[in-house]
Amino acid sequence: MFKFLFVIFFFIILMTLMLGLSFLRTLKRVLFGESESEKKARRQYRAAQHASKQKNANRQEAASSKKKAFSKDEGEYVDYEEIKE
């Protein structure tokens, strides 16, 4: 029983610390602005996102532009009769 309560208490303390640190980081960013490393990381992330979107768009465009290379009746089942000699 005490182990369970300790785990819950530890979890609550951990979440409180994480929330507090997040608040402090946000407050620092509001008061002092972003650092150069944060700006650089944000630019790199956005560039990677843009490249990924472009790649997906190119794949979709290539897939939609492909046309059938055979006629409609090609590959359909045809009845046949076996000829015995």
SEVORO-94636 format. One line per 10 residues: number of its first residue (from 1); for each residue x, y, z of N, C-alpha, C, O. Coordinates in Angstrom, 3 decimals, decimal comma, padded with zeros to 6 digits. Layout:
REM residues N
NUM	X Y Z X Y Z X Y Z X Y Z  ...
END
This chain:
REM residues 85
1	000,814 -001,186 000,000 000,000 000,000 000,000 000,863 001,258 000,000 000,589 002,215 -000,725  001,931 001,242 000,842 002,799 002,413 000,922 003,605 002,610 -000,350 003,907 003,739 -000,737  003,955 001,494 -001,004 004,694 001,608 -002,270 003,832 002,302 -003,315 004,312 003,157 -004,059  002,562 001,930 -003,366 001,642 002,530 -004,321 001,481 004,027 -004,051 001,510 004,832 -004,982  001,315 004,398 -002,791 001,194 005,807 -002,438 002,480 006,570 -002,741 002,439 007,723 -003,170  003,626 005,918 -002,515 004,909 006,552 -002,828 005,028 006,806 -004,325 005,491 007,870 -004,735  004,613 005,837 -005,150 004,675 006,005 -006,611 003,771 007,160 -007,040 004,169 007,984 -007,863  002,579 007,224 -006,496 001,665 008,323 -006,843 002,255 009,659 -006,401 002,228 010,627 -007,160  002,788 009,719 -005,179 003,392 010,943 -004,666 004,577 011,361 -005,531 004,715 012,538 -005,864  005,433 010,408 -005,898 006,590 010,696 -006,750 006,133 011,210 -008,112 006,722 012,147 -008,651
11	005,097 010,609 -008,664 004,564 011,034 -009,963 004,040 012,469 -009,887 004,272 013,265 -010,797  003,335 012,798 -008,803 002,805 014,153 -008,633 003,941 015,163 -008,507 003,882 016,239 -009,103  004,972 014,826 -007,737 006,131 015,711 -007,587 006,824 015,904 -008,936 007,194 017,024 -009,288  006,998 014,828 -009,683 007,645 014,900 -010,997 006,857 015,790 -011,957 007,439 016,619 -012,657  005,557 015,622 -011,992 004,724 016,427 -012,888 004,745 017,903 -012,475 004,740 018,788 -013,331  004,767 018,166 -011,164 004,841 019,541 -010,688 006,156 020,191 -011,101 006,171 021,344 -011,530  007,249 019,462 -010,974 008,548 019,995 -011,399 008,572 020,271 -012,894 009,067 021,313 -013,324  008,043 019,347 -013,689 008,021 019,541 -015,140 007,176 020,748 -015,516 007,560 021,529 -016,387  006,034 020,903 -014,870 005,169 022,044 -015,140 005,857 023,350 -014,751 005,778 024,338 -015,481  006,528 023,353 -013,607 007,239 024,548 -013,156 008,369 024,927 -014,090 008,542 026,103 -014,411
21	009,145 023,940 -014,534 010,247 024,227 -015,462 009,723 024,725 -016,803 010,320 025,609 -017,417  008,632 024,171 -017,248 008,032 024,630 -018,501 007,572 026,077 -018,373 007,772 026,881 -019,284  006,961 026,402 -017,254 006,519 027,768 -017,008 007,702 028,728 -016,977 007,642 029,813 -017,556  008,782 028,328 -016,297 009,968 029,188 -016,232 010,598 029,388 -017,605 011,041 030,489 -017,931  010,640 028,339 -018,404 011,206 028,459 -019,750 010,368 029,398 -020,606 010,907 030,215 -021,353  009,047 029,280 -020,496 008,159 030,169 -021,251 008,322 031,612 -020,788 008,361 032,529 -021,608  008,416 031,811 -019,489 008,609 033,146 -018,947 009,933 033,749 -019,422 009,991 034,929 -019,769  010,986 032,944 -019,438 012,292 033,405 -019,933 012,205 033,804 -021,402 012,768 034,821 -021,807  011,504 033,008 -022,195 011,374 033,305 -023,621 010,583 034,589 -023,838 010,904 035,367 -024,736  009,557 034,820 -023,031 008,752 036,027 -023,170 009,566 037,257 -022,783 009,515 038,278 -023,468
31	010,310 037,163 -021,695 011,058 038,325 -021,207 012,315 038,610 -022,016 012,612 039,770 -022,304  013,061 037,566 -022,388 014,368 037,763 -023,023 014,428 037,340 -024,491 015,436 037,588 -025,152  013,386 036,713 -025,011 013,401 036,253 -026,394 014,110 034,917 -026,519 014,650 034,386 -025,548  014,098 034,385 -027,729 014,748 033,101 -027,982 016,238 033,289 -028,159 016,694 034,330 -028,632  016,998 032,270 -027,775 018,435 032,311 -028,009 018,714 031,952 -029,467 017,829 031,469 -030,173  019,927 032,188 -029,906 020,296 031,892 -031,295 020,200 030,402 -031,587 019,781 030,011 -032,677  020,581 029,571 -030,631 020,510 028,124 -030,860 019,058 027,661 -030,997 018,771 026,768 -031,794  018,139 028,258 -030,228 016,724 027,919 -030,356 016,181 028,353 -031,714 015,408 027,630 -032,342  016,592 029,544 -032,162 016,146 030,024 -033,471 016,660 029,112 -034,578 015,931 028,782 -035,513  017,925 028,709 -034,462 018,513 027,836 -035,476 017,808 026,483 -035,498 017,512 025,953 -036,569
41	017,537 025,925 -034,321 016,848 024,634 -034,239 015,446 024,737 -034,830 014,995 023,825 -035,524  014,755 025,846 -034,556 013,409 026,036 -035,103 013,451 026,134 -036,633 012,598 025,564 -037,313  014,445 026,860 -037,178 014,578 026,964 -038,638 014,863 025,609 -039,264 014,293 025,273 -040,303  015,739 024,827 -038,643 016,058 023,504 -039,169 014,839 022,591 -039,145 014,608 021,826 -040,081  014,064 022,676 -038,074 012,858 021,852 -037,966 011,860 022,222 -039,057 011,280 021,349 -039,701  011,666 023,518 -039,257 010,731 023,963 -040,298 011,216 023,558 -041,685 010,408 023,173 -042,530  012,519 023,640 -041,932 013,059 023,243 -043,237 012,853 021,751 -043,468 012,513 021,334 -044,575  013,055 020,958 -042,442 012,849 019,513 -042,565 011,381 019,198 -042,817 011,063 018,320 -043,619  010,482 019,910 -042,137 009,048 019,721 -042,344 008,668 020,072 -043,788 007,914 019,347 -044,437  009,199 021,185 -044,273 008,896 021,626 -045,633 009,405 020,604 -046,656 008,705 020,275 -047,613
51	010,616 020,112 -046,449 011,178 019,117 -047,366 010,349 017,838 -047,367 010,139 017,228 -048,415  009,887 017,444 -046,206 009,060 016,243 -046,101 007,736 016,427 -046,829 007,275 015,518 -047,519  007,121 017,599 -046,680 005,857 017,872 -047,371 006,054 017,889 -048,876 005,219 017,370 -049,617  007,158 018,482 -049,340 007,449 018,516 -050,767 007,643 017,112 -051,321 007,159 016,789 -052,405  008,353 016,282 -050,569 008,609 014,906 -051,000 007,298 014,132 -051,120 007,094 013,403 -052,091  006,414 014,289 -050,142 005,125 013,606 -050,188 004,270 014,123 -051,339 003,586 013,342 -051,999  004,301 015,407 -051,582 003,527 015,981 -052,684 004,038 015,450 -054,023 003,243 015,140 -054,910  005,361 015,344 -054,173 005,927 014,814 -055,406 005,540 013,360 -055,613 005,256 012,946 -056,737  005,525 012,579 -054,536 005,119 011,167 -054,642 003,667 011,062 -055,075 003,336 010,261 -055,949  002,795 011,865 -054,470 001,384 011,814 -054,819 001,166 012,261 -056,259 000,345 011,685 -056,972
61	001,888 013,272 -056,682 001,757 013,764 -058,050 002,223 012,705 -059,043 001,588 012,502 -060,078  003,315 012,037 -058,737 003,820 010,998 -059,625 002,869 009,808 -059,677 002,669 009,216 -060,738  002,288 009,460 -058,547 001,362 008,333 -058,508 000,073 008,651 -059,262 -000,484 007,771 -059,917  -000,405 009,878 -059,184 -001,648 010,238 -059,858 -001,443 010,440 -061,364 -002,397 010,334 -062,134  -000,226 010,726 -061,782 000,006 010,976 -063,200 000,238 009,682 -063,996 000,253 009,716 -065,226  000,415 008,569 -063,326 000,610 007,297 -064,028 -000,713 006,857 -064,628 -001,761 006,917 -063,984  -000,640 006,415 -065,878 -001,841 005,955 -066,555 -001,709 004,463 -066,831 -000,619 003,894 -066,780  -002,837 003,854 -067,120 -002,835 002,426 -067,422 -002,033 002,165 -068,683 -002,162 002,884 -069,674  -001,209 001,135 -068,639 -000,378 000,814 -069,794 -000,977 -000,322 -070,611 -000,355 -000,780 -071,570  -002,173 -000,788 -070,254 -002,795 -001,884 -070,996 -004,273 -001,577 -071,177 -004,832 -000,730 -070,482
71	-004,895 -002,270 -072,114 -006,302 -001,989 -072,411 -007,212 -002,571 -071,334 -006,781 -003,355 -070,489  -008,484 -002,169 -071,385 -009,432 -002,591 -070,363 -009,686 -004,089 -070,377 -009,849 -004,700 -069,321  -009,722 -004,691 -071,567 -010,049 -006,114 -071,644 -008,832 -007,015 -071,415 -008,985 -008,229 -071,277  -007,676 -006,460 -071,375 -006,477 -007,261 -071,157 -006,430 -007,731 -069,704 -006,579 -006,945 -068,769  -006,219 -009,028 -069,548 -006,129 -009,592 -068,214 -007,448 -010,097 -067,676 -007,501 -010,577 -066,544  -008,525 -010,004 -068,458 -009,808 -010,519 -068,010 -009,883 -012,008 -068,260 -009,170 -012,544 -069,109  -010,746 -012,673 -067,520 -010,922 -014,106 -067,667 -011,638 -014,401 -068,983 -012,607 -013,734 -069,348  -011,139 -015,413 -069,680 -011,739 -015,815 -070,958 -012,067 -017,293 -070,868 -011,234 -018,099 -070,455  -013,282 -017,644 -071,255 -013,663 -019,063 -071,295 -012,859 -019,754 -072,392 -012,607 -019,178 -073,450  -012,469 -020,970 -072,130 -011,745 -021,715 -073,152 -012,232 -023,152 -073,127 -012,826 -023,622 -072,157
81	-011,967 -023,808 -074,198 -012,353 -025,212 -074,342 -011,114 -025,995 -074,689 -010,395 -025,652 -075,627  -010,862 -027,045 -073,935 -009,664 -027,845 -074,170 -009,881 -028,753 -075,369 -010,906 -029,430 -075,447  -008,953 -028,783 -076,292 -009,047 -029,608 -077,489 -008,197 -030,850 -077,277 -007,002 -030,759 -076,993  -008,834 -032,028 -077,419 -008,109 -033,297 -077,258 -007,812 -033,861 -078,644 -008,693 -033,904 -079,503  -006,612 -034,280 -078,851 -006,232 -034,809 -080,171 -006,156 -036,296 -080,158 -005,851 -036,907 -081,182
END
